[in-house]
Amino acid sequence: MNTTITFEQAWNYGGPLMWVLAFFSVMELTLILYLWVSQRRGAVVTDGLRRIRAAKDPAAEGGRIAASLMASVDWLADIAAIAPLVGLLGTVLGMFQAFGGIAADVTAGAKPLVLAQGVSQAIVTTIFGLVVAIPALLFHAIFRRRAGRRIAELEERADEV
């Protein structure tokens, strides 16, 4: 008995919520690449110092820079929170489909195939929701710490100015 399924079969089992999870995964990858480039030491500190020097209120400008750095990182936390909920929604819909199919087919005898299709959707969307959420949470932690270091460096250099 072959128990492996292809990616295409898993995608089909997952139903329309797989498109939502795919959107989140593309958004997550885009954010990771953006943050990797935008949080480089030179980019943050050099540009930040230039903006602070040119500002009428340097302290307020420094606060805006810090808030902007942290806000861009928070998008990853949002994806990490929402993706498993989308997976959970797929789980609930899959179970609803499974037990609804059994209830509708009760006179003919519940067919295992009806139950298996609903359970497959439930499992696949849960897995894909976690596959999207776990790296998002990991990179959120990495980039949050990196943003904190950049803010500290910028504050130290701004004090010298």
VMD Tcl script that draws the C-alpha trace (Angstrom):
set ca {
  {0.00 0.00 0.00}
  {1.44 3.38 -1.08}
  {0.85 6.00 1.65}
  {2.75 8.90 0.09}
  {0.91 11.68 -1.66}
  {2.21 14.21 -4.13}
  {2.23 17.95 -3.55}
  {-0.51 18.32 -6.16}
  {-2.72 15.79 -4.34}
  {-2.12 17.57 -1.03}
  {-2.94 20.91 -2.66}
  {-6.18 19.50 -4.04}
  {-7.12 17.96 -0.68}
  {-6.58 21.32 1.02}
  {-9.15 23.12 -1.09}
  {-9.43 26.87 -1.63}
  {-7.74 27.77 1.67}
  {-4.48 26.58 0.15}
  {-4.51 29.73 -2.01}
  {-4.75 31.86 1.13}
  {-1.82 29.98 2.66}
  {0.14 30.33 -0.60}
  {-0.46 34.10 -0.52}
  {0.84 34.25 3.06}
  {3.91 32.20 2.15}
  {4.76 34.53 -0.77}
  {4.20 37.56 1.45}
  {6.40 35.99 4.13}
  {9.25 35.28 1.71}
  {9.01 38.81 0.32}
  {9.17 40.28 3.82}
  {12.14 38.13 4.78}
  {14.08 39.26 1.71}
  {13.08 42.89 2.26}
  {14.11 42.83 5.93}
  {17.37 41.05 5.12}
  {18.32 43.91 2.81}
  {16.74 46.86 4.63}
  {18.16 45.99 8.07}
  {21.78 45.92 6.96}
  {23.96 47.84 9.39}
  {25.04 50.41 6.83}
  {21.53 50.99 5.52}
  {19.93 51.58 8.91}
  {22.68 53.49 10.70}
  {23.88 55.62 7.77}
  {20.41 56.55 6.55}
  {19.17 57.00 10.12}
  {21.99 59.39 11.02}
  {21.36 61.38 7.84}
  {17.67 61.69 8.69}
  {18.39 62.60 12.34}
  {20.88 65.32 11.33}
  {18.36 66.82 8.88}
  {15.42 66.70 11.32}
  {14.08 69.68 13.25}
  {13.49 67.39 16.22}
  {16.25 64.73 16.18}
  {14.81 62.77 19.12}
  {11.41 62.48 17.48}
  {12.99 61.43 14.19}
  {14.99 58.74 15.99}
  {11.77 57.48 17.56}
  {10.08 57.36 14.15}
  {12.99 55.39 12.69}
  {12.89 52.90 15.58}
  {9.10 52.52 15.33}
  {9.34 51.98 11.57}
  {11.99 49.27 11.98}
  {9.92 47.39 14.54}
  {6.65 47.80 12.61}
  {8.12 46.22 9.49}
  {9.19 43.20 11.55}
  {5.74 42.84 13.10}
  {4.27 41.81 9.75}
  {6.03 38.46 10.19}
  {4.39 38.03 13.60}
  {1.02 38.73 12.01}
  {1.59 36.04 9.39}
  {2.78 33.64 12.10}
  {-0.47 34.24 14.00}
  {-2.89 34.16 11.06}
  {-1.54 31.20 9.04}
  {-2.29 28.54 11.70}
  {-5.76 30.00 12.09}
  {-6.33 29.57 8.36}
  {-5.09 25.99 8.76}
  {-7.48 25.52 11.67}
  {-10.32 26.88 9.55}
  {-9.42 24.25 6.95}
  {-9.52 21.64 9.70}
  {-12.99 22.69 10.78}
  {-14.26 22.85 7.20}
  {-12.74 19.45 6.45}
  {-14.39 17.88 9.48}
  {-17.68 19.55 8.60}
  {-17.39 18.13 5.08}
  {-16.52 14.69 6.40}
  {-19.33 14.41 8.91}
  {-21.78 16.22 6.65}
  {-21.02 13.67 3.93}
  {-21.59 10.83 6.35}
  {-24.89 12.33 7.54}
  {-26.07 12.80 3.95}
  {-25.12 9.23 3.03}
  {-26.41 7.52 6.18}
  {-29.08 5.51 4.34}
  {-26.57 4.02 1.91}
  {-24.07 3.31 4.67}
  {-21.25 5.70 5.44}
  {-18.50 5.31 2.92}
  {-14.92 5.55 4.19}
  {-14.00 7.62 1.12}
  {-16.33 10.45 2.17}
  {-14.76 10.56 5.63}
  {-11.23 10.26 4.25}
  {-11.65 13.23 1.90}
  {-12.80 15.54 4.70}
  {-10.09 14.37 7.08}
  {-7.49 14.83 4.33}
  {-8.52 18.47 3.92}
  {-8.32 18.93 7.68}
  {-4.84 17.46 7.96}
  {-3.38 19.15 4.87}
  {-4.52 22.67 5.74}
  {-3.27 22.26 9.30}
  {0.14 21.11 8.06}
  {0.45 23.90 5.50}
  {-0.70 26.51 8.04}
  {2.09 25.41 10.37}
  {4.63 25.23 7.53}
  {3.91 28.90 6.82}
  {3.71 30.00 10.48}
  {6.80 28.36 11.97}
  {9.40 30.03 9.70}
  {7.52 33.34 9.99}
  {7.81 33.18 13.77}
  {11.47 32.15 13.59}
  {12.37 35.01 11.24}
  {10.28 37.43 13.30}
  {12.47 36.63 16.31}
  {15.66 36.99 14.26}
  {14.69 40.30 12.67}
  {13.23 41.71 15.90}
  {16.58 41.16 17.63}
  {18.42 42.54 14.61}
  {16.20 45.66 14.60}
  {16.89 46.12 18.32}
  {20.63 45.97 17.68}
  {20.35 48.46 14.81}
  {18.31 50.85 16.98}
  {20.91 50.61 19.77}
  {23.72 51.29 17.26}
  {21.83 54.24 15.85}
  {21.19 55.68 19.32}
  {24.87 55.33 20.20}
  {26.01 57.02 16.99}
  {23.32 59.74 17.28}
  {24.58 60.62 20.78}
  {28.02 61.23 19.27}
  {26.46 63.67 16.79}
}
mol new
graphics top color blue
foreach p $ca { graphics top sphere $p radius 0.5 }
foreach p [lrange $ca 0 end-1] q [lrange $ca 1 end] { graphics top cylinder $p $q radius 0.2 }
display resetview
